[in-house]
């Protein structure tokens, strides 16, 4: 009996200690960006009064559709392959990248057709014409690719194949439209906050439903301070693409040392699965050599003569698909031969001709191709040999040009803490 009483006293004491600790924690709880508290920690003034400063607490929005969080860090940027092109435009250097989001896959035909549909409804015929991909990129006088010219973009069988024939300018226009489209959905979320459901047509008269839609459309746009405004979609920078493609998160030890660097977005120097049930199968869609786009019938090495459906090959350690092979991808940077030598080592990005102006290059006499309309693309494609699949390799093309080998995906800054 005495033993039971002692146990009861101990239990009560333990409960009181826990309650006191919880009370102490709640009083000394640190304000965070998402939960700043009810008063200013600097002035003591209350937030959100009638005439006061508005600081709403909110639940963080989820990442945009298809985006994958890429934790930032340092890495060695630059090519690990021999400089077979003799450009000497990609020396190795250590840089750091802020955390960001990137599309899990390339933008596919069905996604771009969704954009074209919206443009056709809401914009001028001239703008719609400018947004159309150049399907003639498939045409070749010495090849019978005519079927791809008419079928590749719009046929349902190619819906989830990466869109091609899109210029750098068109890719940026898509990013801008996607920002507006996703933001419209977020505005609806913000306006209906606290409600279980948004606009419903099921139990309302048609006139009421139409009035509710009109009211939602006429409501003022959400401000950045509201927390319901997502950062804009954009093309990834060259440094972001290279960092995300290498996926070095899979090579780390706990003491920040790394077991190895990577030539490709996977371990090793081969292009095949080294072990497991799919041992020997290709890890990317590329050209093995002259005339060899997929191996022999019945023993196709990568399963694709041209492009292949997104998610057909294994994702890298960041959860990203086709960061090597399938199609090369536009990045945000303007091309300069010395980009890796004279850009900043934090969030490296070549914006324009700063410190290396286009007028210094003799384009008028055709002694140079370099100007401020030359953009970088990376990643290697279905028509490239393995050399170009290395994330460190880089090529360039005029921002208004397009080919059957270049597509794109979007990226977005990560705001605040992810925890």
PyMOL commands that set and color helices and strands:
alter all, ss='L'
color gray80, all
select helices_A, chain A and resi 2-27+109-122+125-131+135-138+146-151+156-158+168-191+206-218+224-226+238-246+248-251+339-342+358-360+386-389
alter helices_A, ss='H'
color red, helices_A
select strands_A, chain A and resi 67-70+73-77+93-97+100-103+234-235+295-296+299-300+328-334+374-378+395-398+406-407+410-413
alter strands_A, ss='S'
color yellow, strands_A
deselect
rebuild
show_as cartoon
